[in-house]
């Protein structure tokens, strides 16, 4: 099953590179945490990641300067932390909504 992703607007070659990096981050998250509802975007040179079944005011930001090995390790760790804070499993998503981070 492929990842459903798209780009609304690319205005520069830097946007193109950030879109590619965002796609890589999404693929890492989907492989590590199947069926979870990840939202991955980019802004100002950083990758922004949120989980749609949690309080969407919270997520994590990754600077774009990582080796691929470091990127994968950091994405998996940060994604897992978001899941744990929201009371969600690190395994495949079971359809349950996460709890608020402010509890």
N, C-alpha and C positions, 0 to 999 in steps of 0.2 A: 504494500500500500504506500503510495507516494504522499509527499507532504503537499498540502494545498496552500500555496503562497502566491503572492503577487506584489507587484510594485505599482503604486499609483502614479508616481511622477519621479523621473530622474532628471535632474537639472545640470549635473556635472559629472566628470569622471570620478570625482571623490564620492559622490552619491552612489555611483555604480559600484565602487569598491566596498562601500558601507553596506549596500544592499546584498552583495555577495557574502560579506562577513555575517550579516544578520541571517542569511539562509543557512550558513554553516552552523551558527549557534542553534537555530531551530532544529536542524537535523540532529545535532548532538543531544538536545533535550528530548526529542521524540524517541531517539534510540534508548536513552537512559530511563525515561519515564513515559512509556507508551500511553496513548489515548488521553494524556493530560492536555488541557486547553491553553497552550502557550501563545502569548502574543509577543512577537519579537519585532522591534523597529530600530531605527537609528535616528540620532539627532546630535548635531554638533560634534561629530567625531567619536561618539560613544554609542554602544549598543544598549538598548533599553528592553528589559524583559519583564513581563507581567504574566500572571496566571488568571485566566478568566473566571475560574470558580472560587476565587478568593477576593478579598477586598482590593479592588484594582487601584487604590491609592498607593499600594506598596508593590515593590518589585525589586529588581536589582539592575545596576548599570555596570557595564564592562567597558573600560577603555579599549580602544582597538589595537593596542600595541602588545600583542601576545604571540608567542610561538604557537603553533597549532596544538602541541602537547600541553602547554600551559593553559591555552584557551579551553581545551576539552576538560581538563581537571577543574578549572575554575567555574566553568558553566555547570558541570555536574554537581559540584559542591554547592554553588549558589542556588541552583534549582531545587536541590534536596532541602536546603534550609528553608526556602519559601514554603515547600510542601509541609515540612515538619511544623513550622510556625502556624500554619493554617490547619493543622490537625489532619492533613491528608497523607495517604500512604506514598512511600517512595516507589512502590510497584505500579503496575498499570492502574489508571484512574478507574474508579468504580462508579462514577456518576454523582457522588456526593459533593455538596458544596462545602467549601472550607469555612472555618470559623473566623471571626474578626480577629485581627492581630492585636486589637486594643483590649481584649478580655483579660 
